[in-house]
Amino acid sequence: MASDLPKVLQPLAGRPLLAHVIDAARSLRPAAIHVVHGHGSERVLEAFPDQDIRWTLQAEQQGTGHAVLQALPAIPDDHTVLVLYGDVPLVRSATLADLAGRAGSSALALLTAVLPDPSGYGRVIRDTTGRVARIVEHKDANHKELAVAEINTGLLAAPAGPLRGWLAALKRDNAQGEYYLPDCIVAAVRDGFPVEAVVAALATEVLGVNDKLQLAEVEATLRRERATYLMRAGVTIVDPARIDIRGDVQCGRDVVLDVNVILEGKVRIGDRVHIGPGSLLRDCDIGADTEVRANCVIEGAVTGTRCIIGPFARLRPGTRLADGVHVGNFVEVKNSELGAGSKANHLSYIGDATIGADVNVGAVTVTCNYDGVDKHRTMIGDGAFIGSGTMLVAPVTVGRDATIGAGSTITKPAPAGKLTLERSRQQTVDNWKRPERKPR
């Protein structure tokens, strides 16, 4: 991968490759998930601190057969072993369920695929009756075998007891000098075990990742699959090639996602919402009939219905907007609530504030919430009008229907229904001259 990051931790849709594989395995509700790890072990373990996983170290990387053998001591003979790969992240749960279901106490199931270009993959060699006879790795294949388009994906399911014996008998008399897991196929055939070949319905689900080019191809495939799912559910995606869906996304009816939208984490989008181009939504809930205009960042926020956000707005974690709120261009909101119908349309920062209904927050208003040690809260009552250029030094309260004059710095409570302003006296200095540069 030409990277300091271990391959299985390379990001796919914002998560490590290995996380996708573990999710697929967990969907089958197995008795246990074993992960055999080698290169970059410490970083791999750190990336999955609280997972219900049994970790097994492969101190020396001596091939796929050797890797599986490391985990087998912890697996009872009467269990079925399903072998997955940390760099094959797109395999579907339905495919794995089919594969595991074909294996049993006296059968081995092998996942294969037919590729237009099988270069680099082991070939599935069948006998004259069409049964799987053996797997030949690309480097060990002759010209006739290289012409075979059916490839071994490496994924298989087998009874643990016989698999243990086959692995123990492996030899490494091959081009790589490794213990090949596919050599167990020959051993199974020799022992009279039927080998069930399950051909993957989609060749894309068995794509492996060995370099950044293949990582990008897998990313594009996953992006296309997720966009297809949303579009079939009724979402309008302006350009499916220019959207990134990196999490659990649920959309209502008649949702429109414009170009270069990124959706991360758990995102809920209500009916008739329009997400403008270049926007990032992460772990948020967007109410029905809301418009998110271009280039907004919304993270950990919840909005009501009929809100207008942006362009170039940022809603940070803890933000809650009631129905009909407007948050305009270059406005940042953090850990604050804005009541129904309130507006902050221009160049303002609202942090640690509780704002009532129908409040107008003028341009360049700042809630000065941080004193260098602690955060403090600003409270603004319903119907208040905050003039432009106001500094609200928290903790501070602005009463219901109060008006704050433009350019004020408010440090004390502003009474309800009154005009409060704080300004120094304006002066004009006569006979003043602007400094002039001296000639050189």
Secondary structure by P-SEA (a helix, b strand, c coil): ccccccccccccccccaaaaaaaaaaaacccbbbbbbccaaaaaaaaccccccccccccccccaaaaaaaacccccccbbbbbbbcccccccaaaaaaaaaaccccbbbbbbbbbcccccbbbbbbcccccccccccccccccccccccccccccccccaaaaaaaaaacccccccccccccaaaaaaaaabbbbbbbcccccccccccccaaaaaaaaaaaaaaaaaaaaaaccccccccccccccccccccbbbbccbbbbccbbbbccbbbbccbbbbcccccccccccccbbbbccbbbccbbbbccbbbbcccbbbccbbbbcccbbbcccccccccccccbbbbcbbbbccbbbbccccccccccccbbbbbbbccbbbbcccccccccbbbcccbbbcccccccccccccbbbbbbcbbbbbccccccccccc
